[in-house]
Amino acid sequence: MGTEPNWQRAAGALNAVRAATISPEHINDRPETKPAAHLERELKHPNYKKRRHGPVIAGHIGLSKIESECPFFAAWLDQIRKLAT
């Protein structure tokens, strides 16, 4: 959680949410449990802003890690890559 220094305290809670599911894609079963809702609830000072912080966090994680954890996303991205060829 290198985006904002104060966010490190939320790592345990966010890791527990991830550990309780098959993949990050399975976290998204209700509006109040979607990934952004967990991040908004846990990440304060500054508050999590999806459009501002999301790309930065994704950059820290890296596409290869996201693809390895999120098979639906990986399949979608693969279709987009095929369009480029």
C-alpha positions in Angstrom: 0.0 0.0 0.0 2.7 2.5 -1.0 0.3 5.1 -2.4 -0.4 7.0 0.8 1.8 6.4 3.9 -1.2 6.4 6.3 -2.8 3.6 4.5 -0.4 0.9 5.7 -2.6 0.5 8.8 -5.4 -0.8 6.6 -3.3 -3.6 5.0 -4.4 -6.3 7.5 -8.1 -5.6 7.0 -7.8 -5.5 3.2 -5.7 -8.6 3.1 -8.3 -10.5 5.2 -11.0 -9.5 2.7 -8.9 -10.8 -0.1 -8.0 -14.0 1.7 -11.6 -14.8 2.3 -12.4 -15.1 -1.4 -11.3 -17.2 -4.4 -10.1 -14.2 -6.3 -10.5 -10.4 -6.2 -13.2 -10.7 -8.8 -15.3 -12.7 -6.3 -15.3 -9.8 -3.8 -17.7 -7.9 -6.0 -21.0 -9.6 -5.0 -22.9 -6.6 -3.6 -22.6 -2.8 -3.8 -21.5 -2.6 -0.2 -18.8 -5.3 -0.7 -17.4 -4.3 -4.0 -13.6 -3.7 -3.9 -14.0 0.1 -4.1 -16.4 0.0 -1.1 -13.8 -1.9 1.0 -11.1 0.6 -0.1 -13.3 3.6 0.6 -14.2 2.2 4.1 -10.6 1.3 5.1 -8.4 3.9 3.5 -8.6 7.3 5.1 -6.5 10.4 5.5 -6.6 11.0 2.6 -9.8 9.2 1.6 -9.5 6.7 -1.2 -10.6 8.1 -4.6 -11.1 5.4 -7.2 -10.2 7.6 -10.2 -7.2 9.2 -8.5 -5.7 6.3 -6.5 -6.9 3.3 -8.6 -4.5 3.7 -11.5 -1.6 4.4 -9.1 -2.4 1.2 -7.0 -2.8 -0.8 -10.2 0.6 0.4 -11.4 2.2 -0.7 -8.1 0.6 -4.1 -8.4 1.3 -4.6 -12.1 -0.8 -6.1 -14.8 0.8 -9.5 -14.7 -0.1 -9.9 -11.0 -3.6 -8.6 -11.6 -4.1 -11.0 -14.5 -2.8 -13.9 -12.4 -5.3 -13.1 -9.7 -8.3 -12.1 -11.9 -9.1 -14.7 -14.7 -12.1 -12.8 -16.1 -10.1 -9.6 -16.4 -7.2 -11.6 -18.0 -9.5 -13.1 -20.6 -11.0 -9.6 -21.4 -7.5 -8.1 -21.7 -6.5 -11.0 -23.9 -9.4 -10.2 -26.3 -8.3 -6.6 -26.5 -4.7 -7.6 -27.2 -5.9 -9.8 -30.0 -7.6 -6.9 -31.6 -4.3 -5.1 -31.8 -2.7 -7.8 -33.9 
